[in-house]
Amino acid sequence: EKQMMSFEVGKAAIDYLIANSGNRRNLEIDFFGGEPLMNFDVVKQLVEYGRSVEKENNKNIRFTITTNGILLDDEKIEYINENMHNVVLSLDGRKEVNDNMRLTLNDKGSHDIILPKFKKLIETRPKDKYYYIRGTFTRENLDFSNDVMHFANEGFALTSVEPVVGDESNPYALRKEDMPKVFEEYENLAVKYADMLKEGKDFKFFHFMIDLNQGPCVIKRITGCGAGNEYLAITPEGDIYPCHQFVGNEDYKLSNIMNEEIVFPHDLTESFKNAHVYSKEDCKKCWNKFYCSGGCHANATNFNGDVMKPYELGCEMQKKRTECSIMIQAKLMLEGE
């Protein structure tokens, strides 16, 4: 539903997180939409509440906000840079790419409105806090390496451009026949990226930031994102889902955060708990399983109706990104970097 989350629902979510996080000290909360800046007073109230209860419970809450930037102003920028451990800035890519998908209420493109706001935010952002520009590539901009380079040329040091995920009934959705072009684009980007690293440029592309020596902890390598176990999404109504991509699918609604007693369906949470790389048949024989961690549970469910059956296009793109990461590391080693 199109509605705003109340402070009461957000407070209940924070209370539940603290009460059910065991001995884990570092907790993550992401304000995500829609557009959270439309409900910024509640965001600030929830940050204040979280800060008021974290220390007495021996917790450290790291807040993140994800925004499209339209409503950013100096006051919001100052608050975000002071209080948000991370900020995700949504910009689809080059002006023509972004403005094809992201229009304002008067049907004008948003690129030129938000770009200077994003630049101001990162210019004033403390060095000990994080941000990244997050773009999306679709069937309509398969030349997405140009969007990544656009971010680099505009001075953004931390970037991610994600493949769109959608049913093939959507004209912008990726299809199997698009994969050769997608793979070629990742390879082109990898060459440019390696050259930038050699030149000492301060630029990082999220999907090529793979630690080939050790990688994430063994639990993450086996289980992935933790949706439905370590990670939950709360809607404005208080409904609880395994992650934001399941929102609206009633089969995966776990409970409501305002219930006096919250009990999750055991069979559903067990299905997520057991969806790891040693139980998924397609993952068992895959060389990339410890970098992919079995892929996205929501994509597996949405495309294959089974959390145990990975989304094929996602797997293929992840393998190509790992190959490119290996190539980048090899190039830097061979050329003495």
C-alpha positions as semicolon CSV with decimal commas, in nm:
position;residue;x (nm);y (nm);z (nm)
1;E;0,000;0,000;0,000
2;K;0,108;0,358;-0,063
3;Q;0,142;0,484;0,291
4;M;0,392;0,619;0,541
5;M;0,533;0,418;0,828
6;S;0,435;0,553;1,169
7;F;0,682;0,606;1,451
8;E;0,500;0,335;1,650
9;V;0,560;0,070;1,383
10;G;0,925;0,169;1,344
11;K;0,976;0,171;1,722
12;A;0,827;-0,178;1,749
13;A;1,067;-0,297;1,476
14;I;1,368;-0,155;1,663
15;D;1,249;-0,312;1,990
16;Y;1,205;-0,648;1,817
17;L;1,549;-0,629;1,656
18;I;1,720;-0,553;1,986
19;A;1,526;-0,822;2,174
20;N;1,598;-1,093;1,917
21;S;1,958;-1,021;1,819
22;G;2,114;-1,230;2,094
23;N;2,478;-1,145;2,164
24;R;2,526;-0,974;1,828
25;R;2,634;-0,619;1,904
26;N;2,633;-0,451;1,561
27;L;2,282;-0,415;1,418
28;E;2,183;-0,270;1,080
29;I;1,869;-0,070;1,002
30;D;1,797;0,061;0,652
31;F;1,534;0,326;0,581
32;F;1,412;0,218;0,240
33;G;1,116;0,297;0,016
34;G;0,951;0,420;-0,182
35;E;1,130;0,734;-0,071
36;P;1,213;0,771;0,298
37;L;1,280;1,145;0,266
38;M;0,902;1,185;0,226
39;N;0,876;1,065;0,586
40;F;1,191;1,226;0,719
41;D;1,050;1,341;1,054
42;V;0,975;0,978;1,143
43;V;1,323;0,875;1,023
44;K;1,475;1,125;1,265
45;Q;1,248;1,015;1,549
46;L;1,350;0,653;1,495
47;V;1,720;0,736;1,484
48;E;1,681;0,928;1,811
49;Y;1,494;0,636;1,966
50;G;1,752;0,385;1,848
51;R;2,032;0,592;1,998
52;S;1,841;0,618;2,326
53;V;1,815;0,241;2,373
54;E;2,123;0,092;2,204
55;K;2,381;0,148;2,476
56;E;2,169;0,013;2,762
57;N;2,126;-0,303;2,557
58;N;2,495;-0,321;2,460
59;K;2,412;-0,266;2,093
60;N;2,557;-0,047;1,821
61;I;2,297;0,040;1,556
62;R;2,430;0,140;1,214
63;F;2,166;0,330;1,018
64;T;2,149;0,345;0,638
65;I;1,916;0,548;0,419
66;T;1,839;0,485;0,052
67;T;1,720;0,787;-0,146
68;N;1,653;0,904;-0,500
69;G;1,769;1,252;-0,395
70;I;1,477;1,461;-0,521
71;L;1,393;1,592;-0,173
72;L;1,751;1,641;-0,056
73;D;1,834;1,987;0,078
74;D;2,115;2,128;0,292
75;E;1,942;2,040;0,618
76;K;1,878;1,677;0,516
77;I;2,230;1,640;0,379
78;E;2,376;1,760;0,709
79;Y;2,157;1,524;0,910
80;I;2,232;1,222;0,687
81;N;2,605;1,286;0,697
82;E;2,597;1,312;1,076
83;N;2,366;1,019;1,155
84;M;2,373;0,763;0,873
85;H;2,657;0,510;0,872
86;N;2,584;0,445;0,503
87;V;2,376;0,615;0,236
88;V;2,267;0,460;-0,094
89;L;2,213;0,717;-0,370
90;S;1,988;0,597;-0,653
91;L;2,092;0,723;-0,995
92;D;2,030;0,490;-1,287
93;G;2,318;0,611;-1,501
94;R;2,383;0,866;-1,776
95;K;2,131;1,146;-1,817
96;E;1,943;0,976;-2,102
97;V;1,937;0,641;-1,920
98;N;1,823;0,782;-1,586
99;D;1,565;1,015;-1,736
100;N;1,413;0,737;-1,943
101;M;1,312;0,555;-1,623
102;R;1,300;0,819;-1,349
103;L;1,068;1,111;-1,418
104;T;0,947;1,380;-1,182
105;L;0,577;1,450;-1,126
106;N;0,575;1,690;-1,421
107;D;0,728;1,425;-1,650
108;K;1,070;1,589;-1,657
109;G;1,393;1,399;-1,617
110;S;1,545;1,388;-1,268
111;H;1,915;1,348;-1,350
112;D;2,007;1,716;-1,353
113;I;1,809;1,779;-1,034
114;I;1,967;1,510;-0,821
115;L;2,326;1,499;-0,952
116;P;2,440;1,824;-0,785
117;K;2,265;1,723;-0,462
118;F;2,448;1,389;-0,457
119;K;2,778;1,564;-0,524
120;K;2,720;1,805;-0,237
121;L;2,635;1,516;-0,003
122;I;2,953;1,322;-0,075
123;E;3,173;1,634;-0,074
124;T;3,066;1,704;0,285
125;R;3,046;1,342;0,400
126;P;3,288;1,236;0,680
127;K;3,565;1,002;0,569
128;D;3,470;0,738;0,827
129;K;3,121;0,693;0,680
130;Y;3,012;0,519;0,363
131;Y;2,805;0,586;0,055
132;Y;2,759;0,443;-0,288
133;I;2,587;0,544;-0,607
134;R;2,353;0,267;-0,715
135;G;2,247;0,242;-1,079
136;T;2,049;-0,013;-1,276
137;F;2,096;-0,151;-1,623
138;T;1,808;-0,284;-1,829
139;R;1,758;-0,414;-2,179
140;E;1,754;-0,051;-2,287
141;N;2,110;0,025;-2,168
142;L;2,307;-0,294;-2,216
143;D;2,611;-0,069;-2,272
144;F;2,613;-0,010;-1,897
145;S;2,991;0,025;-1,874
146;N;2,929;0,377;-2,004
147;D;2,704;0,442;-1,703
148;V;2,976;0,321;-1,466
149;M;3,227;0,549;-1,637
150;H;2,977;0,834;-1,614
151;F;2,976;0,790;-1,236
152;A;3,356;0,786;-1,232
153;N;3,381;1,097;-1,447
154;E;3,139;1,280;-1,218
155;G;3,365;1,212;-0,921
156;F;3,178;0,930;-0,746
157;A;3,430;0,690;-0,594
158;L;3,197;0,410;-0,474
159;T;2,954;0,272;-0,731
160;S;2,726;-0,016;-0,815
161;V;2,523;-0,080;-1,129
162;E;2,284;-0,370;-1,079
163;P;2,102;-0,576;-1,345
164;V;1,729;-0,518;-1,349
165;V;1,522;-0,816;-1,239
166;G;1,182;-0,855;-1,398
167;D;0,950;-1,085;-1,586
168;E;1,003;-1,097;-1,962
169;S;0,660;-0,942;-2,008
170;N;0,834;-0,615;-1,915
171;P;1,005;-0,467;-2,222
172;Y;1,307;-0,359;-2,017
173;A;1,365;-0,702;-1,856
174;L;1,683;-0,894;-1,936
175;R;1,657;-1,209;-2,143
176;K;1,886;-1,501;-2,208
177;E;1,971;-1,371;-2,554
178;D;2,104;-1,053;-2,393
179;M;2,371;-1,236;-2,196
180;P;2,649;-1,229;-2,461
181;K;2,625;-0,849;-2,471
182;V;2,610;-0,828;-2,091
183;F;2,919;-1,049;-2,060
184;E;3,104;-0,842;-2,320
185;E;3,016;-0,527;-2,128
186;Y;3,148;-0,668;-1,800
187;E;3,472;-0,763;-1,975
188;N;3,509;-0,416;-2,129
189;L;3,445;-0,260;-1,791
190;A;3,698;-0,490;-1,623
191;V;3,975;-0,372;-1,858
192;K;3,890;-0,006;-1,796
193;Y;3,863;-0,069;-1,423
194;A;4,202;-0,240;-1,403
195;D;4,361;0,051;-1,589
196;M;4,203;0,297;-1,347
197;L;4,340;0,104;-1,050
198;K;4,686;0,098;-1,209
199;E;4,667;0,475;-1,247
200;G;4,585;0,507;-0,878
201;K;4,239;0,650;-0,931
202;D;4,007;0,646;-0,629
203;F;3,724;0,445;-0,778
204;K;3,555;0,121;-0,680
205;F;3,292;-0,085;-0,860
206;F;3,103;-0,298;-0,610
207;H;3,078;-0,614;-0,822
208;F;3,452;-0,628;-0,885
209;M;3,543;-0,582;-0,518
210;I;3,591;-0,954;-0,453
211;D;3,847;-1,081;-0,205
212;L;4,001;-1,371;-0,394
213;N;4,229;-1,461;-0,103
214;Q;3,969;-1,516;0,167
215;G;3,635;-1,352;0,091
216;P;3,353;-1,308;0,343
217;C;3,321;-1,528;0,651
218;V;3,245;-1,894;0,590
219;I;2,884;-1,864;0,710
220;K;2,813;-1,588;0,456
221;R;2,983;-1,787;0,181
222;I;2,750;-2,078;0,249
223;T;2,421;-1,906;0,341
224;G;2,427;-1,573;0,159
225;C;2,218;-1,274;0,261
226;G;2,036;-1,431;0,554
227;A;1,687;-1,334;0,435
228;G;1,423;-1,475;0,666
229;N;1,674;-1,544;0,941
230;E;1,923;-1,262;0,996
231;Y;1,741;-1,010;0,780
232;L;1,378;-0,896;0,775
233;A;1,173;-0,626;0,606
234;I;0,897;-0,434;0,784
235;T;0,624;-0,262;0,580
236;P;0,447;0,063;0,685
237;E;0,158;-0,154;0,807
238;G;0,399;-0,352;1,024
239;D;0,389;-0,670;0,816
240;I;0,709;-0,876;0,836
241;Y;0,864;-1,037;0,527
242;P;1,191;-1,227;0,472
243;C;1,321;-0,933;0,268
244;H;1,188;-0,629;0,083
245;Q;1,158;-0,821;-0,245
246;F;0,896;-1,051;-0,094
247;V;0,673;-0,763;0,018
248;G;0,322;-0,808;-0,119
249;N;0,351;-1,184;-0,161
250;E;0,111;-1,303;0,108
251;D;0,254;-1,654;0,100
252;Y;0,572;-1,513;0,253
253;K;0,426;-1,280;0,516
254;L;0,577;-1,397;0,844
255;S;0,378;-1,196;1,098
256;N;0,308;-0,836;1,200
257;I;0,542;-0,635;1,419
258;M;0,249;-0,494;1,619
259;N;0,124;-0,837;1,727
260;E;0,143;-0,900;2,097
261;E;0,309;-1,235;2,027
262;I;0,521;-1,273;1,714
263;V;0,559;-1,630;1,593
264;F;0,698;-1,703;1,248
265;P;0,571;-2,001;1,040
266;H;0,828;-2,268;1,123
267;D;0,821;-2,437;0,781
268;L;0,883;-2,106;0,606
269;T;1,175;-1,995;0,819
270;E;1,325;-2,345;0,798
271;S;1,306;-2,333;0,418
272;F;1,519;-2,017;0,421
273;K;1,755;-2,153;0,684
274;N;1,818;-2,464;0,474
275;A;1,857;-2,280;0,142
276;H;2,237;-2,284;0,125
277;V;2,497;-2,386;-0,131
278;Y;2,527;-2,742;0,000
279;S;2,155;-2,809;-0,031
280;K;2,082;-2,649;-0,369
281;E;2,148;-2,900;-0,646
282;D;2,254;-2,633;-0,897
283;C;2,499;-2,488;-0,647
284;K;2,668;-2,812;-0,543
285;K;2,853;-2,842;-0,873
286;C;2,910;-2,470;-0,934
287;W;3,266;-2,339;-0,909
288;N;3,141;-1,996;-0,806
289;K;2,917;-2,098;-0,519
290;F;3,129;-1,946;-0,241
291;Y;3,123;-1,604;-0,411
292;C;2,757;-1,619;-0,512
293;S;2,636;-1,791;-0,190
294;G;2,344;-1,943;-0,375
295;G;2,201;-1,624;-0,521
296;C;1,894;-1,422;-0,428
297;H;1,614;-1,614;-0,253
298;A;1,350;-1,376;-0,385
299;N;1,465;-1,415;-0,746
300;A;1,466;-1,793;-0,710
301;T;1,111;-1,784;-0,578
302;N;0,979;-1,529;-0,826
303;F;1,122;-1,699;-1,134
304;N;1,121;-2,066;-1,038
305;G;0,866;-2,087;-0,757
306;D;1,128;-2,252;-0,539
307;V;1,380;-2,094;-0,303
308;M;1,606;-2,393;-0,374
309;K;1,624;-2,328;-0,750
310;P;1,852;-2,033;-0,830
311;Y;1,765;-1,766;-1,087
312;E;1,969;-1,872;-1,390
313;L;2,049;-1,531;-1,539
314;G;2,161;-1,407;-1,198
315;C;2,397;-1,705;-1,165
316;E;2,548;-1,650;-1,509
317;M;2,609;-1,280;-1,447
318;Q;2,765;-1,349;-1,108
319;K;3,004;-1,603;-1,260
320;K;3,109;-1,351;-1,524
321;R;3,171;-1,085;-1,256
322;T;3,392;-1,327;-1,063
323;E;3,585;-1,414;-1,382
324;C;3,637;-1,043;-1,444
325;S;3,755;-0,991;-1,086
326;I;4,013;-1,266;-1,133
327;M;4,126;-1,103;-1,457
328;I;4,164;-0,766;-1,285
329;Q;4,375;-0,916;-1,006
330;A;4,590;-1,107;-1,256
331;K;4,645;-0,796;-1,468
332;L;4,754;-0,593;-1,167
333;M;4,989;-0,870;-1,049
334;L;5,145;-0,925;-1,391
335;E;5,197;-0,556;-1,445
336;G;5,354;-0,508;-1,103
337;E;5,078;-0,334;-0,910
